[in-house]
Amino acid sequence: MPEPRNVRVEHGRHPRDNRPGVWITTPYDEFFVGELKATIPSRERAWDSEEVAWWVSEGEAERAIALVVHHYGETIVVDEHGTEEYRTADGVSARQERLL
């Protein structure tokens, strides 16, 4: 299973229309990509080849995060304030403020 630093969800804006959402960065997994596409409507997600990451709308963010945790286990979720939350597939989570 990849280490959490390789699996990251970070709040950010859509590159074309500036809608709020999350950026999802993971190692490639065809099953994750297939489930993401089957679960999140196409208008609510976008692949960005420059960022090498998926963008998912704010309204679908929690569903997408649940998919990431399910497929990759430990996941770092960074909110809009820079607070990191570590989530695991068994439901454990912990928050840590980013030190500046």
Backbone as JSON, one array per atom type, in Angstrom:
{
  "sequence": "MPEPRNVRVEHGRHPRDNRPGVWITTPYDEFFVGELKATIPSRERAWDSEEVAWWVSEGEAERAIALVVHHYGETIVVDEHGTEEYRTADGVSARQERLL",
  "N": [[0.85, -1.18, 0.0], [0.58, 2.26, -0.8], [2.49, 4.92, 0.78], [1.14, 7.51, 2.93], [2.03, 10.05, 2.04], [2.13, 9.87, -0.67], [-0.43, 9.87, -1.48], [-2.82, 12.19, -1.75], [-5.2, 14.69, -0.97], [-6.29, 17.8, -1.75], [-7.73, 20.93, -1.1], [-8.88, 23.09, -3.68], [-9.22, 25.16, -6.64], [-11.13, 24.76, -9.7], [-9.42, 24.5, -12.78], [-10.36, 25.82, -15.1], [-12.92, 27.09, -14.73], [-12.9, 28.05, -12.16], [-14.35, 26.9, -10.06], [-14.94, 25.77, -6.68], [-13.34, 22.95, -5.14], [-11.69, 19.78, -4.83], [-8.31, 18.65, -5.23], [-6.99, 15.64, -6.3], [-4.37, 13.54, -5.78], [-2.74, 10.66, -6.63], [-0.98, 7.49, -6.83], [-1.13, 5.78, -9.99], [-3.98, 3.79, -10.5], [-5.92, 1.58, -12.05], [-8.38, 0.57, -11.21], [-9.23, 2.36, -9.25], [-9.49, 4.7, -10.82], [-11.48, 3.86, -12.61], [-13.63, 3.45, -10.81], [-13.89, 6.03, -9.76], [-14.71, 7.43, -12.06], [-17.12, 6.1, -12.52], [-18.59, 6.77, -10.29], [-18.5, 9.56, -9.76], [-20.07, 12.16, -11.41], [-19.32, 13.21, -14.78], [-19.34, 15.99, -15.23], [-18.64, 16.92, -12.79], [-16.04, 16.34, -12.28], [-12.58, 16.41, -13.32], [-9.74, 15.6, -15.24], [-6.44, 16.66, -14.97], [-3.74, 16.93, -16.85], [-1.39, 18.37, -16.62], [-1.11, 18.93, -13.89], [-1.16, 16.36, -13.09], [-3.29, 15.13, -11.75], [-6.58, 14.6, -10.37], [-9.39, 16.74, -10.42], [-12.13, 17.37, -8.37], [-15.44, 18.41, -7.85], [-16.65, 20.52, -5.16], [-19.1, 19.65, -4.12], [-19.04, 16.91, -4.56], [-16.85, 16.1, -3.22], [-16.52, 14.7, -0.67], [-17.47, 12.13, -1.31], [-15.59, 11.42, -3.24], [-13.25, 11.5, -1.7], [-13.78, 9.39, 0.06], [-13.62, 7.27, -1.76], [-10.9, 7.41, -2.43], [-9.69, 6.83, 0.07], [-10.72, 4.25, 0.43], [-9.48, 2.85, -1.7], [-6.72, 3.35, -1.41], [-6.08, 3.38, 1.26], [-4.36, 4.86, 3.83], [-4.6, 8.35, 3.78], [-3.85, 11.73, 3.08], [-5.62, 14.58, 3.75], [-5.99, 17.87, 2.91], [-7.26, 20.81, 4.1], [-8.88, 23.97, 3.17], [-7.56, 25.77, 4.76], [-5.09, 24.84, 5.21], [-4.84, 22.86, 7.06], [-3.95, 19.61, 7.91], [-5.41, 16.44, 7.6], [-5.25, 13.15, 8.51], [-6.48, 10.27, 7.15], [-7.72, 6.95, 7.48], [-8.5, 3.68, 6.14], [-9.87, 2.21, 8.04], [-11.37, 4.02, 9.39], [-10.07, 5.74, 11.15], [-8.98, 8.97, 12.03], [-6.9, 11.89, 12.12], [-6.02, 15.2, 12.95], [-3.81, 17.85, 12.0], [-2.32, 20.96, 12.46], [-0.75, 22.96, 10.04], [2.57, 23.95, 10.29], [4.0, 27.14, 10.01]],
  "CA": [[0.0, 0.0, 0.0], [1.41, 3.47, -0.84], [2.54, 5.73, 1.98], [0.19, 8.63, 2.82], [2.54, 11.22, 1.33], [1.9, 9.65, -2.1], [-1.87, 9.96, -1.7], [-3.12, 13.5, -1.17], [-6.39, 15.4, -1.41], [-6.08, 19.18, -1.32], [-8.75, 21.86, -1.6], [-8.41, 24.0, -4.71], [-10.18, 25.62, -7.64], [-11.11, 24.18, -11.04], [-8.5, 25.31, -13.58], [-10.99, 26.62, -16.16], [-14.04, 27.95, -14.32], [-12.64, 28.53, -10.8], [-15.25, 26.31, -9.06], [-14.23, 25.13, -5.57], [-13.34, 21.5, -5.12], [-10.46, 19.18, -4.3], [-7.36, 18.02, -6.14], [-6.66, 14.3, -5.82], [-3.11, 13.04, -6.33], [-2.51, 9.28, -6.21], [-0.36, 6.64, -7.84], [-2.13, 5.28, -10.92], [-4.66, 2.53, -10.21], [-7.03, 1.55, -13.0], [-9.64, 0.31, -10.52], [-9.63, 3.63, -8.64], [-9.94, 5.6, -11.9], [-12.77, 3.35, -13.07], [-14.67, 3.71, -9.81], [-14.09, 7.48, -9.71], [-15.51, 7.8, -13.23], [-18.46, 5.52, -12.38], [-19.26, 7.34, -9.12], [-18.57, 11.02, -9.82], [-20.5, 12.57, -12.76], [-18.24, 13.84, -15.55], [-19.35, 17.45, -15.07], [-18.16, 17.21, -11.44], [-14.65, 15.91, -12.17], [-11.75, 16.7, -14.48], [-8.34, 15.18, -15.18], [-5.5, 17.71, -15.38], [-2.49, 16.25, -17.16], [-0.26, 19.18, -16.15], [-1.02, 18.71, -12.45], [-1.2, 14.9, -12.91], [-4.22, 14.98, -10.64], [-8.0, 14.76, -10.63], [-10.12, 17.76, -9.7], [-13.51, 16.96, -8.11], [-16.2, 19.54, -7.3], [-16.88, 20.55, -3.72], [-20.29, 18.84, -3.81], [-18.71, 15.49, -4.67], [-15.54, 15.9, -2.58], [-16.51, 13.65, 0.35], [-17.59, 10.83, -1.99], [-14.3, 11.14, -3.87], [-12.29, 11.2, -0.63], [-14.09, 8.04, 0.52], [-13.05, 6.36, -2.76], [-9.44, 7.42, -2.27], [-9.36, 6.08, 1.29], [-11.03, 2.84, 0.18], [-8.51, 2.24, -2.62], [-5.32, 3.57, -1.05], [-5.83, 3.31, 2.71], [-4.0, 6.13, 4.46], [-4.72, 9.48, 2.86], [-3.74, 13.06, 3.67], [-6.61, 15.52, 3.23], [-5.61, 19.21, 3.34], [-8.39, 21.71, 3.9], [-8.57, 25.28, 2.58], [-6.74, 26.54, 5.7], [-3.79, 24.18, 5.32], [-4.86, 21.85, 8.11], [-3.87, 18.26, 7.37], [-6.14, 15.38, 8.28], [-4.85, 11.83, 8.05], [-7.62, 9.35, 7.22], [-7.4, 5.57, 7.16], [-9.64, 2.89, 5.69], [-10.63, 1.7, 9.18], [-12.13, 5.11, 9.99], [-9.27, 6.55, 12.05], [-8.51, 10.22, 11.45], [-6.2, 12.79, 13.03], [-5.76, 16.5, 12.31], [-2.59, 18.55, 12.42], [-2.15, 22.27, 11.85], [0.51, 23.14, 9.33], [3.44, 24.96, 10.89], [4.53, 28.07, 9.01]],
  "C": [[0.89, 1.24, 0.0], [1.4, 4.2, 0.49], [1.64, 6.94, 1.81], [0.73, 9.81, 2.01], [2.36, 11.1, -0.18], [0.43, 9.78, -2.48], [-2.34, 11.22, -0.97], [-4.38, 14.07, -1.8], [-6.26, 16.82, -0.86], [-7.14, 20.09, -1.93], [-8.13, 22.82, -2.61], [-9.5, 24.29, -5.73], [-10.01, 24.9, -8.96], [-10.26, 25.07, -11.93], [-9.16, 26.19, -14.63], [-12.07, 27.56, -15.65], [-13.99, 28.36, -12.85], [-13.63, 28.0, -9.75], [-14.43, 25.69, -7.93], [-14.35, 23.62, -5.64], [-12.08, 20.99, -4.46], [-9.62, 18.63, -5.44], [-6.95, 16.7, -5.52], [-5.41, 13.82, -6.55], [-2.86, 11.66, -5.75], [-1.61, 8.6, -7.22], [-1.47, 6.09, -8.75], [-2.66, 3.93, -10.47], [-5.9, 2.49, -11.09], [-8.37, 1.31, -12.32], [-10.15, 1.58, -9.83], [-10.19, 4.57, -9.71], [-11.31, 5.15, -12.41], [-13.89, 3.64, -12.1], [-14.95, 5.2, -9.66], [-14.98, 7.92, -10.86], [-16.94, 7.28, -13.12], [-19.26, 6.21, -11.28], [-19.48, 8.85, -9.23], [-18.96, 11.43, -11.24], [-19.4, 13.36, -13.48], [-18.2, 15.35, -15.41], [-18.8, 17.88, -13.72], [-16.72, 16.77, -11.21], [-13.89, 16.28, -13.43], [-10.35, 16.18, -14.23], [-7.49, 16.33, -15.68], [-4.14, 17.07, -15.58], [-1.26, 17.05, -16.73], [-0.04, 18.98, -14.65], [-0.85, 17.22, -12.12], [-2.08, 14.59, -11.7], [-5.66, 15.14, -11.15], [-8.51, 15.95, -9.83], [-11.55, 17.24, -9.58], [-14.22, 18.12, -7.42], [-16.43, 19.39, -5.8], [-18.06, 19.66, -3.31], [-20.04, 17.34, -3.84], [-17.43, 15.13, -3.92], [-15.54, 14.75, -1.57], [-16.65, 12.26, -0.26], [-16.26, 10.44, -2.62], [-13.25, 10.79, -2.82], [-12.52, 9.79, -0.1], [-13.54, 7.0, -0.46], [-11.54, 6.26, -2.63], [-9.04, 6.59, -1.06], [-9.62, 4.59, 1.09], [-9.95, 2.17, -0.66], [-7.07, 2.31, -2.13], [-5.04, 3.47, 0.44], [-5.53, 4.68, 3.27], [-3.95, 7.25, 3.43], [-4.55, 10.78, 3.64], [-4.75, 13.95, 2.97], [-6.25, 16.9, 3.8], [-6.77, 20.15, 3.06], [-7.92, 23.08, 3.39], [-7.71, 26.16, 3.48], [-5.36, 25.92, 5.9], [-3.72, 23.15, 6.42], [-4.87, 20.47, 7.46], [-4.66, 17.3, 8.24], [-5.71, 14.06, 7.67], [-6.04, 10.9, 8.23], [-7.14, 7.96, 6.82], [-8.67, 4.82, 6.8], [-10.46, 2.35, 6.85], [-11.32, 2.81, 9.97], [-11.36, 5.99, 10.95], [-8.89, 7.84, 11.33], [-7.84, 11.04, 12.54], [-5.89, 14.05, 12.28], [-4.48, 17.09, 12.87], [-2.52, 19.88, 11.7], [-0.79, 22.34, 11.18], [1.32, 24.23, 10.02], [4.02, 25.82, 9.8], [5.91, 28.53, 9.39]]
}
